[in-house]
Amino acid sequence: MDSGDSSIAGRQEPVVVTGIGTVLPGTRNAREFWDHISTGTSQISPLKRFDSTALGLPVHAAAQIEEFDHRHDLPELPDGHAGKYSREILIAMSAIAQALRDAGLRRGDVPPERLGIVQSSSRGPLEWWRSAMHAPDPAVPYGDSGAMFRGLAGCPATMAAIHVQAQGLVTTISSACVGGHHAIGLALRELRSGSADVVLAGGHEFPILPEVVRCYLALGDGVLSPEREDPRRAVRPYDRDRSGFAMGEGAVTLCLERESSARARGARAYARILGHRALNEAAHGTSMDLTGKVTAGVMSRLLEDVDRDRDRVGYICGHGTATRYNDLAESRALRALYPEREDAELPPHGSNKPIYGHTFGMAGTINVAATSLMLHHQRLARTANLVNPDPECDTDHVADGPRDADLELALSMSFAFGSQTSLMALERAS
């Protein structure tokens, strides 16, 4: 998947991020999101969703949404409709509505046929399906009238489309942990082809379930963090004492527009999204190229697409899962992109997984949202919990705290099972 013909992508009009909607643990809006991301304030807490000890599962931390009221973001949604939706649908709808509002747009401001929604979810409504299959109600043999909504992975997007009156492309993709990037890449195509004027692109994920935990534990030690004493330190990317990731849940959506139309209506732009490059290595199903050369090649081609020099890259937002292979592959990719540089001369490279955990189909959206805000505020976010750098990852990870920067160009990285690699190029919106 490549979002645009590489021969003309650099000359195409940039797309800008004009709105950010977030419903995440401890986070109700873009301002709180930036506060947590920039300072490295973890929202990971003791696991409360189920009793892992009773189930014999060595996982004790997760980033969980503990309090949520959809009426704050969806005040016009009738109670009768909301009652048919799941918590997951309402959270995703809230992030979509937030993004539109944060962009300074109201329902009806965009012609319905020119407004689209593209979402990503790695696993869809697992919590509902788990309850439906494990605890059927014999008094309601065919389920209730909201069951169809709650059981479909695409319903958060389609129900949100009804709410905001989006009649353009409305779809939900599933591409594991690169899905958030892919959703944004598809939105770029819609906007650059002229098929839409505004696209609400994002992701939603709700994986904190025993069945999902077991899937990752089956991969062996070092994938899911067993941290019990201090959940906030559960995720330690690029650290020699890393122990894997914690799961996170929620929804994030970006409001995307062509720069000319956003400027014409006087909208604030957080950042420009210059382009997207994705590659399926077609190699190992659960691992990635560990030489770094494949990822460096994708980065080089992306920079060629958007007509930007690698020496202008001032920050790289990593996937940063705190797993050994991911950490090494990212660090080696930076060295392969800049073979003539010493480690201390490589661009700053960070991870936000210590804040919100691993959110799978939403992870790429969080990365792009975080990178957009770094460009907007001209401040690099801290990589939390990095105390003892792995010697193979001992580069600048902004571990000592947020840092003011003259940041013009940044890259966002995303990787996934299935041999998938994805890169986004973003630029400060002047």
KOLTOR-265806 format. One line per field, with one value per residue (C-alpha): residue number from 1; residue in one letter; x, y, z. Coordinates in pm, 1 decimal. Each point is the difference from the previous one (the first is absolute). Last residue first. Layout:
residues N
resi = NUM, ...
resn = A, ...
xx = X, ...
yy = Y, ...
zz = Z, ...
//
This chain:
residues 430
resi = 430, 429, 428, 427, 426, 425, 424, 423, 422, 421, 420, 419, 418, 417, 416, 415, 414, 413, 412, 411, 410, 409, 408, 407, 406, 405, 404, 403, 402, 401, 400, 399, 398, 397, 396, 395, 394, 393, 392, 391, 390, 389, 388, 387, 386, 385, 384, 383, 382, 381, 380, 379, 378, 377, 376, 375, 374, 373, 372, 371, 370, 369, 368, 367, 366, 365, 364, 363, 362, 361, 360, 359, 358, 357, 356, 355, 354, 353, 352, 351, 350, 349, 348, 347, 346, 345, 344, 343, 342, 341, 340, 339, 338, 337, 336, 335, 334, 333, 332, 331, 330, 329, 328, 327, 326, 325, 324, 323, 322, 321, 320, 319, 318, 317, 316, 315, 314, 313, 312, 311, 310, 309, 308, 307, 306, 305, 304, 303, 302, 301, 300, 299, 298, 297, 296, 295, 294, 293, 292, 291, 290, 289, 288, 287, 286, 285, 284, 283, 282, 281, 280, 279, 278, 277, 276, 275, 274, 273, 272, 271, 270, 269, 268, 267, 266, 265, 264, 263, 262, 261, 260, 259, 258, 257, 256, 255, 254, 253, 252, 251, 250, 249, 248, 247, 246, 245, 244, 243, 242, 241, 240, 239, 238, 237, 236, 235, 234, 233, 232, 231, 230, 229, 228, 227, 226, 225, 224, 223, 222, 221, 220, 219, 218, 217, 216, 215, 214, 213, 212, 211, 210, 209, 208, 207, 206, 205, 204, 203, 202, 201, 200, 199, 198, 197, 196, 195, 194, 193, 192, 191, 190, 189, 188, 187, 186, 185, 184, 183, 182, 181, 180, 179, 178, 177, 176, 175, 174, 173, 172, 171, 170, 169, 168, 167, 166, 165, 164, 163, 162, 161, 160, 159, 158, 157, 156, 155, 154, 153, 152, 151, 150, 149, 148, 147, 146, 145, 144, 143, 142, 141, 140, 139, 138, 137, 136, 135, 134, 133, 132, 131, 130, 129, 128, 127, 126, 125, 124, 123, 122, 121, 120, 119, 118, 117, 116, 115, 114, 113, 112, 111, 110, 109, 108, 107, 106, 105, 104, 103, 102, 101, 100, 99, 98, 97, 96, 95, 94, 93, 92, 91, 90, 89, 88, 87, 86, 85, 84, 83, 82, 81, 80, 79, 78, 77, 76, 75, 74, 73, 72, 71, 70, 69, 68, 67, 66, 65, 64, 63, 62, 61, 60, 59, 58, 57, 56, 55, 54, 53, 52, 51, 50, 49, 48, 47, 46, 45, 44, 43, 42, 41, 40, 39, 38, 37, 36, 35, 34, 33, 32, 31, 30, 29, 28, 27, 26, 25, 24, 23, 22, 21, 20, 19, 18, 17, 16, 15, 14, 13, 12, 11, 10, 9, 8, 7, 6, 5, 4, 3, 2, 1
resn = S, A, R, E, L, A, M, L, S, T, Q, S, G, F, A, F, S, M, S, L, A, L, E, L, D, A, D, R, P, G, D, A, V, H, D, T, D, C, E, P, D, P, N, V, L, N, A, T, R, A, L, R, Q, H, H, L, M, L, S, T, A, A, V, N, I, T, G, A, M, G, F, T, H, G, Y, I, P, K, N, S, G, H, P, P, L, E, A, D, E, R, E, P, Y, L, A, R, L, A, R, S, E, A, L, D, N, Y, R, T, A, T, G, H, G, C, I, Y, G, V, R, D, R, D, R, D, V, D, E, L, L, R, S, M, V, G, A, T, V, K, G, T, L, D, M, S, T, G, H, A, A, E, N, L, A, R, H, G, L, I, R, A, Y, A, R, A, G, R, A, R, A, S, S, E, R, E, L, C, L, T, V, A, G, E, G, M, A, F, G, S, R, D, R, D, Y, P, R, V, A, R, R, P, D, E, R, E, P, S, L, V, G, D, G, L, A, L, Y, C, R, V, V, E, P, L, I, P, F, E, H, G, G, A, L, V, V, D, A, S, G, S, R, L, E, R, L, A, L, G, I, A, H, H, G, G, V, C, A, S, S, I, T, T, V, L, G, Q, A, Q, V, H, I, A, A, M, T, A, P, C, G, A, L, G, R, F, M, A, G, S, D, G, Y, P, V, A, P, D, P, A, H, M, A, S, R, W, W, E, L, P, G, R, S, S, S, Q, V, I, G, L, R, E, P, P, V, D, G, R, R, L, G, A, D, R, L, A, Q, A, I, A, S, M, A, I, L, I, E, R, S, Y, K, G, A, H, G, D, P, L, E, P, L, D, H, R, H, D, F, E, E, I, Q, A, A, A, H, V, P, L, G, L, A, T, S, D, F, R, K, L, P, S, I, Q, S, T, G, T, S, I, H, D, W, F, E, R, A, N, R, T, G, P, L, V, T, G, I, G, T, V, V, V, P, E, Q, R, G, A, I, S, S, D, G, S, D, M
xx = 369.8, -136.8, 298.1, 59.9, -107.3, 126.4, -176.1, 159.4, -143.0, 150.2, -190.8, 133.4, -333.3, 29.2, 29.1, 232.9, -52.6, 238.5, -76.2, 247.4, 70.2, 82.3, 24.6, 88.2, 192.3, -7.5, -109.4, 59.5, -226.5, 184.6, 321.3, -86.1, 1.6, 82.1, 345.3, 194.2, 98.1, -211.1, 268.4, 142.5, -351.0, -62.4, -24.2, -256.6, -263.0, -330.4, -158.2, 94.7, -50.8, -182.4, 185.0, -125.2, -73.4, -362.5, -151.8, 274.5, -24.0, -378.9, 14.0, 243.1, -238.9, -298.1, 205.8, 116.2, -347.7, -137.2, 266.8, -87.5, -375.5, -3.4, 235.0, -47.6, 329.2, 25.7, -136.4, 294.1, 291.1, -97.1, 81.9, 337.3, 297.0, 276.1, 210.6, 184.6, 339.1, 311.5, 70.7, 1.7, 277.8, -103.8, 118.3, -246.9, -299.8, -298.1, 168.6, 68.2, -362.6, -116.1, 229.3, -172.2, -342.7, 89.9, 161.2, -302.7, -244.7, 199.2, 47.6, -356.1, -55.7, -274.4, 168.1, -191.5, 235.5, -69.9, 302.8, 113.4, 193.5, 3.2, 161.2, 310.4, -222.4, -77.5, -361.3, -163.6, -315.8, 51.8, 377.7, -55.9, -233.1, 255.8, 270.5, -227.4, -98.7, 367.3, 85.0, -275.0, 151.5, 357.8, -65.2, 189.1, -273.2, -260.9, -321.9, -147.2, -346.3, -87.4, 352.4, 51.3, -243.8, 168.5, -334.1, 81.2, -168.4, 80.1, -202.8, 28.2, 23.9, -226.7, 8.7, -24.5, -226.0, -194.6, -226.9, -292.9, -52.7, -264.0, 228.0, 294.4, -180.5, -109.4, 354.2, 157.5, -207.6, -188.4, 46.8, -184.9, 190.9, -162.0, 111.9, -186.5, 51.5, 199.3, 347.4, 193.1, 329.9, 326.6, 309.4, 261.8, 258.0, 294.3, 258.5, -220.3, -100.7, -365.8, -93.2, -370.5, -114.6, 139.4, -341.1, -114.1, 232.7, 5.8, -153.2, 202.9, -54.3, 44.5, -143.3, 249.1, 318.1, -71.0, -165.8, -235.0, -272.6, -13.9, -125.4, -298.9, -70.9, -37.8, -247.8, -214.8, 19.9, -141.6, 141.8, -17.5, -228.0, 127.3, -110.4, 164.4, 9.8, -81.9, -274.8, 14.7, -82.3, -29.1, -59.9, 35.9, 251.5, 264.8, 225.4, -264.0, -103.5, 358.1, 109.3, -288.8, 127.4, 341.6, -161.9, -179.3, 321.3, 191.0, -261.1, 2.8, 375.6, -55.8, -229.4, -135.5, -373.5, -184.4, -320.0, -201.4, -199.5, 73.1, -221.5, -342.7, 111.0, -291.9, 176.2, -225.3, -70.5, 370.7, 73.7, -231.0, 184.3, 345.9, -71.2, -198.5, 287.8, 111.0, -355.8, -128.9, -137.6, -215.4, -155.3, -67.5, -193.3, -343.1, 54.2, 126.7, -170.6, -81.8, -78.4, -106.4, 279.9, 251.6, 327.2, 300.9, 319.0, -70.3, -164.2, 239.4, 305.3, -157.8, -61.3, 355.3, 146.5, -159.1, 261.6, 340.4, 251.1, -226.7, 54.9, -231.2, -67.8, -279.5, -97.6, -151.1, -54.1, -341.1, -119.5, 89.9, 229.4, -134.4, -304.3, 118.4, 236.1, 360.6, 258.9, 259.1, -39.0, -371.4, 68.4, 262.4, -232.1, -282.5, 237.3, 135.8, -355.7, -108.7, 292.6, -95.0, -368.1, 76.2, 229.2, -251.6, -249.5, -291.5, -370.8, -40.1, 161.6, -285.8, -273.7, 196.9, -7.4, 343.7, -0.5, 237.6, 261.3, 331.1, -95.6, -293.6, 235.3, 79.9, 319.5, 184.1, 260.7, 160.6, 280.9, 374.8, 107.4, 197.4, 4.0, 90.6, 132.5, -325.8, -105.6, -369.5, -43.3, 307.8, -132.8, -319.3, -175.9, -35.7, 189.4, 363.5, 206.5, 63.6, 147.9, -71.6, 369.3, 110.6, 275.4, -5.8, -91.0, -237.7, -194.8, -47.4, -61.7, -282.3, -145.4, -17.6, -134.8, -300.7, -132.4, 312.7, 43.9, -9.7, -82.7, -281.0, 182.5, -114.3, 251.9, -92.6, 162.9, 257.5, 117.1, 21.1, 272.7, -69.7, 167.1, 345.2, 182.6, -259.6, 60.8, 249.5, -83.1, -356.1, -219.7, -48.9, 210.5, -142.7
yy = 2710.6, -349.4, -195.3, -311.6, -363.4, -311.0, -329.5, -346.3, -353.0, -348.3, -329.5, -356.0, -152.4, 125.0, 375.8, 299.4, 376.7, 293.2, 373.5, 236.8, 363.7, 322.2, 362.1, -16.6, 286.1, -169.9, 41.8, -317.2, -216.1, -201.1, -196.2, -288.0, 203.8, -328.5, 104.0, -317.7, -301.2, -264.2, -268.5, 75.8, -46.3, 322.0, -17.3, 256.0, 25.2, 7.8, 279.7, 112.5, 374.8, 195.8, 241.6, 358.9, 229.9, 25.0, -73.5, -239.3, -190.4, 5.8, -159.4, -264.2, -96.1, -22.8, -200.5, -241.8, -33.7, -81.3, -264.8, -166.2, -20.8, -348.0, -128.9, 216.1, -82.3, 189.9, 350.6, 182.3, -245.3, -64.7, 361.6, -79.4, 211.8, 67.0, 315.1, 27.0, -176.6, 203.0, -168.8, -337.2, 110.0, 86.9, -132.9, -286.8, 235.4, -203.2, -324.9, 140.6, 104.7, -343.6, -166.6, 184.7, -95.5, -366.1, -23.3, 140.6, -213.7, -319.8, 56.4, 88.8, 338.5, 76.8, 309.4, 64.8, 293.7, 369.2, 125.9, 357.7, 275.3, -130.5, 272.2, -208.6, -258.7, 248.8, 65.1, -43.6, -169.0, -321.5, 10.9, 17.1, -298.9, -193.1, 60.7, -99.3, -321.8, -79.6, 66.0, -245.8, -269.2, 73.7, -23.7, -328.1, -152.1, -37.1, -70.6, -283.6, -151.2, -126.9, -5.7, 116.4, 173.9, 329.4, 173.6, 361.0, 327.4, 356.4, 304.5, 365.9, 365.7, 14.9, 365.8, 95.9, 141.6, 215.5, 272.1, 73.4, 334.8, -124.9, 50.9, -146.0, -331.1, -0.8, 58.2, -249.9, -293.2, -132.5, -263.3, -27.1, -251.3, -270.8, -179.9, -276.1, -201.6, -294.3, -92.5, -321.6, -11.4, -57.4, -213.7, -53.9, 271.1, 3.5, 88.0, 299.8, 92.9, -2.9, -38.0, -82.9, -112.9, 306.8, 155.2, -340.7, 24.0, -320.3, -245.1, 5.2, -319.4, 186.2, -180.5, -94.3, -73.7, -364.6, -219.3, 34.8, -185.7, 292.1, 209.5, -219.8, -57.7, 373.5, 18.2, -271.6, 159.2, 329.7, 350.2, 33.0, 301.7, 187.8, 304.1, 171.0, 319.2, 193.7, 261.8, 110.3, 349.9, 130.2, -335.4, -168.4, 259.1, -264.3, 161.6, -15.2, -360.4, -114.0, 174.1, -168.4, -338.3, 84.5, 107.8, -332.7, -181.9, 172.1, -106.1, -351.8, -46.3, -194.8, -267.2, 80.5, 24.4, 268.0, 185.2, 186.7, 314.5, 154.6, 305.0, 43.8, 139.7, 146.7, 43.7, -246.8, -227.8, -18.2, -73.4, -301.2, -114.3, 47.1, -163.6, -268.8, -133.4, -274.9, -136.8, -170.8, 300.2, 120.4, -340.6, -55.3, 324.4, -156.5, -260.0, -355.4, -278.9, -226.8, 282.4, -188.6, -248.5, 283.7, -109.2, 29.1, -123.9, 70.0, 339.2, 111.3, -81.8, 151.5, 324.2, 16.0, -88.8, 293.7, 44.5, -168.0, 231.4, 299.9, 282.0, 282.4, 196.2, 259.3, 219.4, 344.9, 133.8, -170.6, 160.6, 353.9, 122.7, 255.2, -221.5, -138.9, 256.1, 67.4, 185.6, -275.4, -89.2, -56.6, -249.1, -177.8, -13.2, -157.6, -272.7, -59.8, -22.4, -245.6, -225.0, 10.6, -60.5, -298.0, -154.6, 47.5, -191.1, 150.9, -71.7, 224.6, 286.2, -7.6, 22.5, 261.4, 227.3, 125.4, 380.4, 25.0, -219.8, 123.6, 42.0, -237.4, -290.7, -35.9, -189.1, -92.8, -273.9, 5.4, -251.4, 8.6, -342.9, -164.2, -337.6, -270.4, -336.2, -188.7, -272.8, 74.1, 95.8, 219.5, 168.1, 114.3, 197.7, 359.9, 133.3, -18.0, 237.4, 328.7, 127.2, 368.5, 88.8, 361.5, 36.5, 379.5, 54.9, -293.7, 67.0, 373.8, -54.9, -245.4, 234.0, 276.2, -232.7, -102.5, -236.4, -181.3, -208.8, -313.4, 103.0, 180.2, 225.1, 224.8, 204.2, 270.3, 196.3, -252.0, 123.7, -157.7, 124.7, 85.7, -241.7, 74.9, -250.5, -264.6, 32.1, -273.8, -200.8, -50.8, 36.5, -159.4, -311.3, -335.7
zz = 899.3, 48.7, 130.6, -204.6, 13.9, -180.1, 74.7, -2.4, -4.2, 28.5, -12.9, 27.2, 97.0, 352.3, 6.6, -15.4, 20.3, -29.2, 0.0, -165.9, 79.8, -185.5, 115.2, 369.5, 159.3, 338.0, 361.3, 196.1, 213.0, 264.8, 57.9, -231.5, -320.8, -180.6, -121.5, -83.8, 208.6, -173.0, -45.6, 345.9, 146.3, 186.8, 379.6, 118.2, -275.6, 187.1, -204.3, -350.2, 31.8, -264.1, -225.2, 0.9, -289.3, 118.7, -341.9, -111.1, 327.2, -33.4, -343.5, 127.4, 280.1, -236.7, -250.1, 268.3, 152.7, -345.5, -53.3, 331.2, -63.1, -155.6, 273.4, 311.3, 170.4, 324.2, 46.2, 158.3, -17.0, -366.3, -94.2, -158.8, -102.7, -253.2, -3.1, -332.4, -16.3, 85.0, 335.0, -172.8, -237.0, -352.4, -338.0, -9.8, 41.0, -125.5, 108.2, 346.6, 34.4, -118.2, 255.1, 282.3, -128.4, -47.6, 343.1, 183.3, -195.0, 50.6, 372.2, 91.5, 161.8, -255.8, -144.5, -322.1, -39.4, -41.0, -191.4, 55.8, -178.8, -356.6, -214.3, -73.3, -168.5, -276.6, -95.5, -339.8, 130.4, -193.6, 51.1, 376.3, -25.7, -204.4, 259.8, 288.0, -179.0, -60.8, 364.9, 95.1, -223.2, 109.4, 371.6, 16.8, 214.5, -274.0, 183.7, 203.3, 35.5, -347.5, -143.7, -358.6, -230.2, 101.1, -32.2, -67.2, 78.3, -99.3, 100.6, -92.1, 90.8, 302.7, 96.7, 365.7, 270.4, -243.3, 136.7, -227.6, -168.9, -244.8, -298.1, 189.1, 47.6, -364.4, -123.4, 240.0, -113.6, 299.5, 272.4, 331.9, 210.1, 212.6, 316.2, 185.3, 316.7, 131.4, 117.8, 48.8, 186.4, -184.7, 36.5, 271.5, -63.2, 240.1, -269.9, -80.4, -357.6, 105.4, 368.1, 33.0, 346.7, 173.8, 68.7, 122.4, 303.1, 208.4, -247.5, -321.4, -203.4, -332.2, -299.8, -274.7, 195.5, 70.6, -261.1, -296.5, 190.8, 240.7, -289.9, -78.8, 369.6, 58.3, -288.0, 157.3, 344.4, -132.3, -21.9, -380.2, -48.4, -307.2, -194.3, -294.9, -196.2, -312.0, -22.5, -362.9, -124.4, -356.3, -166.2, -340.0, -120.5, -68.8, 257.5, 272.0, -54.4, -43.5, 319.8, 184.7, -116.7, 144.7, 327.3, 27.1, -94.3, 278.3, 255.7, -144.3, 45.8, 323.5, -147.8, -346.2, 53.2, -194.5, 82.5, -261.2, -74.5, -340.2, -38.5, 158.6, 336.5, 195.6, 336.0, 188.6, -295.3, -76.6, 365.9, -21.8, -313.1, 147.2, 336.9, -186.7, -207.4, 238.0, 20.9, 315.1, 187.0, -288.7, -69.4, 369.2, 39.5, -59.2, 270.9, -32.0, -194.0, 293.8, 245.9, 314.3, -56.1, 46.8, -153.3, 230.9, -162.1, -365.6, 38.1, 274.7, -208.8, -309.6, 187.8, 134.1, -337.0, -180.3, -275.9, 3.8, -164.2, -38.0, -247.1, -101.7, -318.2, 9.9, -295.2, -58.0, -353.8, -48.5, 323.1, -110.8, 281.1, 248.6, 65.0, 332.2, 140.0, -91.6, 206.7, -41.6, 367.9, -68.5, -277.6, 209.3, 300.7, -202.7, -119.6, 351.0, 136.6, -270.3, 93.8, 369.0, -77.1, -221.8, 261.8, 281.6, -210.6, -188.3, 36.2, 303.8, -188.9, -250.0, 262.6, 190.0, -304.4, -111.1, 14.8, 295.6, -170.5, 142.0, 367.1, -37.1, -65.1, 369.4, 75.7, 316.7, 31.2, -342.6, 37.8, -72.9, 121.6, 280.3, 179.9, -248.4, 116.0, -80.3, 242.6, -44.0, 364.2, -28.7, -314.4, 168.7, -274.5, -114.8, 298.2, -111.0, 211.3, -184.8, -326.4, -59.8, -2.0, 11.6, -259.7, 14.3, -365.4, -30.2, 320.5, -55.9, -371.3, 66.8, 262.2, -260.0, -268.5, 209.9, 267.4, 116.8, 314.2, -215.4, -355.7, -179.2, -242.4, -283.4, -197.9, -250.2, -280.3, -118.4, -337.3, -344.5, -229.8, -362.5, -234.7, -137.3, 218.9, -81.9, -375.3, -85.9, 312.3, -123.1, 308.1, 335.7, -49.6, 102.1
//
